[in-house]
Amino acid sequence: MARQSISFTKPNDEWLKSQVDKKEYSSKSELVNDLIRQARKQQVEINWIRAKLEKAENSGFTSKSKNEILAQSKSLLND
């Protein structure tokens, strides 16, 4: 595992210490690694949503009203 030296602002350091003191994590390193894992997972989800939105935008827009779209969606669910 790569070893790093990083600095935290006082409020962030106090928060990290409080999480370790509450036994949520065994060390600040474990907590920072968990936060990074969460951020990476969130980025994957954001990228997936962005790709879906771009695909939808590139497929064109409709001139149908909200009621027409709703009716079409309901009919597709009943098929």
C-alpha positions, 0 to 999 in steps of 0.5 A: 500500500502506498504511504502518503503524507497529507495535511488537513484543516483543523475542522477536518482533522477534528472530524476525522479524530471524532470518527476514530474516537467513536470507533467508527473506524480504527484509524484516520487512514481507514476513514480516508480510504473509505471516503475515497472509495465512496467518492469513486463509486459516486463518480461511476454512478454520475458517469452512468447517469451522464451517459444516459442523459447524453444518449437521450439528448442525442436521440432527439426531442419530441413535440408531444405534450406532457399528457401525450407522453404520459398516455404513451408511457401508460400504454407501454406498461399495459402491453 
